[in-house]
Amino acid sequence: MKKRKKSPPSPSAVPGGSLPLSLPELLPAVAVPLWALLLISTYHKMGVRLAAEDWLDFADLLAWIPRVLGAGLGRDLFLLAALWLVFHGAGSVLSRALRLPRPRGLEGFLLPAGLGTGALSLLLLLLGLAGLWHPAFLNAAFWVGAAASGAAVLLRLRSPAAPEDAAAVRPTEGTGLGLLPWLALALLAAVTVMDVLATAAPEIFYDSLTYHLALPKLYLLRGRITPTPENLFSGFPFGIQMLYGLALSLSGEDLAALLHCSFGAAAALGLWMWSRRYADPKVGVLAALLFWMSPIAIYASWNSGIDLGSSFFVGLAFFALCRSLEPAPAGTPAEASRWHLAAGFLIGSAMATKYNVLPLGCVLILVHLWQDRREGRPWQRSFWMAATAGLVLAPWLVKNAVFYGNPLYPFLHKVLGWAAPADWRPVLEAGGSRDLVRTFTTLAGFKELLFQPWNCSTGSWPLGDWPGPAYIFLAPFPLVLGWGLFRRQEGVPRHWTAAAGLAGGGLLVWALTSHLVRFLLPALPIIALAAAVALERGAFPAGLRRFGWAGALFSCVFCFQAAYRQGTGIGQWDLLRGRPDRVSYLKQQRVTYGLPYYAAMEFINTKLPQDAKVLFLGESRGFYCERDFIAATIYDHNPFWPAVRSSGTPAELRDRLKAMGVTHIFLSARQLHFRADSWALMPRDLAAGSLFGEFFARWLDPLYEEREDPGGNPRWLDVYALRDAPKTDPASFTPNPFHFVLKILAKQKELAK
């Protein structure tokens, strides 16, 4: 009988290989349990315990899912599916332009969707600059795009498989997942349900209320993207915020939070996709578990931040980078592969989410150059990857140059531009920026750098800003393996080496730039991937591998519990059960939501005319205002105070405000006291001056006031109308809260002496 000839493996086939130990086998077998005992002792002293009540409460919350779906989450899930359909449709066009293979399944959907997400973000930027950010136009264009994308998907499903689809990914043969990975999948399902439910709560994250959502909302109110020099964050790349503008146009802030959550879920799916191609499914399950169940990822998924968008783009960029490292299919010239351009586009999209990702984007390009040169390939592909990334980022720099005269606004303000210089140094301090001079010139600074992973994992953690215990528990596994970083190692696939290099580079970039753990999120998918490859494909005894899995699962169980308890403290789960309602929720002070201002927004949105323009004093959070507004951050010059300083009379000040289009003023007096140290919020010489006092008394009409001093929900909110003529009767003069705040501050200063 004739033997059947085996077909040669395709380039996409899952590679074999394992990671050899770089130390004697006995050492990890002894060191890992000892390391685990140290961690158990450390966490035990911190009071870390598993508690059944949190899990029972979560089980009860599941019964409220029908109510939450009916209250708006069901509609937003439908809109989310439509958004991803549009992402995929736009990305499919780009994939065809790059002549990328288009297999069916997860890879055939997720990679084009990533390209389309970046492309749609750029399109929304251009539409905003062209004055086409009107909700009616955006909504109509969106549904046309959704219909076209849906039709394209149906046509593709009905057409025969393309030749490229024959190279579909094959999982490792003869291996099942086993019990521990299935438990991990159950945990992943539970945390995803919790995260999706959490997005149905109103947004209270300070950064979102100040700029992630506030500025896209302002652009929608104005119908175009305009300069906002009073908000220095408007100079940052706004790749994700552009998509939030579309979400706000279609529905509201809940859809924006749900979209952000979906980026995290897609990043986890991307880890599974990479692992099926380059390792095995168990690696994908573990990597997804480590990433998606980290407390920083869980908490980020509840709000309209941007970090999970960065994670999504970085993860897909690394996948495309690895595809570019594969040998070209037989009969195809090497130059025909354009995966390096796809990787460059995704790297540029990642860098367009926030400046913090720029160093990580550079590390990605360097990893590609390193691997290409090691294989004897020319450097030009890495150059074009970098050029593509730069082209994707460039529109944001051009926008800044046009708006502020400075492509890197608010940075380099002493050299470039005409906008009032923002105080960006406190922004870096608030972001946990590391003093590199102190780090490398003092023993204490260098010690902080070295121990940062340990300290952030085992120290006290603020709300959600810690990586959880899983990473520090698994740290010994990748550290005792040979990854082929310094010289090529037999049996170690280059994609694993690239993952280790990028994970190390991402960890180093984070440690050198910030001590805030959430800024690790862009690199976290790759770090999770490297840890998972180490545990599953390292040359460890089976018992030690199972021990690592069990420790990771136990750590993630605690992460779920800790995150759920934080949601309880914020009041999210009670809100989903209908107590209190959304309006009452937004009027109550909460963690990350101090000195609530929503009551004044409710008055503004219902009582002021549609063409009103509100100047905010004391308050920086502009989201929830449905009228055009000017809201300066605590780091910026509020245009009101330069107007006071430049005016010779109260009437001239009134004219300057009218020239800005201001019709009303909103004041949060409690914020003046709370942020009394801010140079920008209340310049005391001007606030105590006679010109400002006379203007306040004669030229403003009080329309609304809500004040509560004692108790746990303090606020002092006022809304004023700008008059056309000054008051003449002293009995009708408007009381000035600024004077009251100044007296309190003076009294506190006296008592402190």
Stockholm file with secondary structure:
# STOCKHOLM 1.0

chainA/1-753         MKKRKKSPPSPSAVPGGSLPLSLPELLPAVAVPLWALLLISTYHKMGVRLAAEDWLDFADLLAWIPRVLGAGLGRDLFLLAALWLVFHGAGSVLSRALRLPRPRGLEGFLLPAGLGTGALSLLLLLLGLAGLWHPAFLNAAFWVGAAASGAAVLLRLRSPAAPEDAAAVRPTEGTGLGLLPWLALALLAAVTVMDVLATAAPEIFYDSLTYHLALPKLYLLRGRITPTPENLFSGFPFGIQMLYGLALSLSGEDLAALLHCSFGAAAALGLWMWSRRYADPKVGVLAALLFWMSPIAIYASWNSGIDLGSSFFVGLAFFALCRSLEPAPAGTPAEASRWHLAAGFLIGSAMATKYNVLPLGCVLILVHLWQDRREGRPWQRSFWMAATAGLVLAPWLVKNAVFYGNPLYPFLHKVLGWAAPADWRPVLEAGGSRDLVRTFTTLAGFKELLFQPWNCSTGSWPLGDWPGPAYIFLAPFPLVLGWGLFRRQEGVPRHWTAAAGLAGGGLLVWALTSHLVRFLLPALPIIALAAAVALERGAFPAGLRRFGWAGALFSCVFCFQAAYRQGTGIGQWDLLRGRPDRVSYLKQQRVTYGLPYYAAMEFINTKLPQDAKVLFLGESRGFYCERDFIAATIYDHNPFWPAVRSSGTPAELRDRLKAMGVTHIFLSARQLHFRADSWALMPRDLAAGSLFGEFFARWLDPLYEEREDPGGNPRWLDVYALRDAPKTDPASFTPNPFHFVLKILAKQKELAK
#=GR chainA/1-753 SS CCCCCCCCCCTTSCCCCCBCBSSCTHHHHHHHHHHHHHHHHHHHHTTCCCCHHHHHHHHHHHTTHHHHIIIIIHHHHHHHHHHHHHHHHHHHHHHHHTTCCCCSSHHHHHHHHHHHHHHHHHHHHHHHHTTCCCHHHHHHHHHHHHHHHHHHHHHHHHSCCCGGGGGCCCCCTTCCCCHHHHHHHHHHHHHHHHHHHHTTSCCCCHHIIIIITHHHHHHHHHTSCCCCTTCGGGGSCCHHHHHHHHHHHHTCHHHHHHHHHHHHHHHHHHHHHHHHHHSCHHHHHHHHHHHHTSHHHHHHTTTTCSHHHHHHHHHHHHHHHHHHHSCCCTTSCGGGCCHHHHHHHHHHHHHTTCGGGHHHHHHHHHHHHHHHHHTTCCTHHHHHHHHHHHHHHHHHHHHHHHHHSCTTTTTTTTTSCSSCCCCHHHHHHHTTBCCHHHHHHSHHHHHHHHHHHHHHHHSCCCTTCSCCHHHHHHTHHHHTBCCCSSSCCTTCCHHHHHHHHHHHHHHHHHHHHBSCGGGGGGGHHHHHHHHHHHHHHBSCCHHHHHHHHHHHHHHHHHHHHHHHHHHHHHTHHHHHTTSSCHHHHHTSCBTTBCSCCHHHHHHHHHHSCTTCEEEEESCCCCTTCCSEEECCCTTSCCTHHHHHHHCSSHHHHHHHHHHTTCCEEEEEHHHHHHTTTCTTTCCHHHHTSHHHHHHHHHHEEEEEEEEECSSSCCEEEEEEEECSSCCCCGGGCCCCHHHHHHHHHHHHHHHHC
#=GC SS_cons         CCCCCCCCCCTTSCCCCCBCBSSCTHHHHHHHHHHHHHHHHHHHHTTCCCCHHHHHHHHHHHTTHHHHIIIIIHHHHHHHHHHHHHHHHHHHHHHHHTTCCCCSSHHHHHHHHHHHHHHHHHHHHHHHHTTCCCHHHHHHHHHHHHHHHHHHHHHHHHSCCCGGGGGCCCCCTTCCCCHHHHHHHHHHHHHHHHHHHHTTSCCCCHHIIIIITHHHHHHHHHTSCCCCTTCGGGGSCCHHHHHHHHHHHHTCHHHHHHHHHHHHHHHHHHHHHHHHHHSCHHHHHHHHHHHHTSHHHHHHTTTTCSHHHHHHHHHHHHHHHHHHHSCCCTTSCGGGCCHHHHHHHHHHHHHTTCGGGHHHHHHHHHHHHHHHHHTTCCTHHHHHHHHHHHHHHHHHHHHHHHHHSCTTTTTTTTTSCSSCCCCHHHHHHHTTBCCHHHHHHSHHHHHHHHHHHHHHHHSCCCTTCSCCHHHHHHTHHHHTBCCCSSSCCTTCCHHHHHHHHHHHHHHHHHHHHBSCGGGGGGGHHHHHHHHHHHHHHBSCCHHHHHHHHHHHHHHHHHHHHHHHHHHHHHTHHHHHTTSSCHHHHHTSCBTTBCSCCHHHHHHHHHHSCTTCEEEEESCCCCTTCCSEEECCCTTSCCTHHHHHHHCSSHHHHHHHHHHTTCCEEEEEHHHHHHTTTCTTTCCHHHHTSHHHHHHHHHHEEEEEEEEECSSSCCEEEEEEEECSSCCCCGGGCCCCHHHHHHHHHHHHHHHHC
//
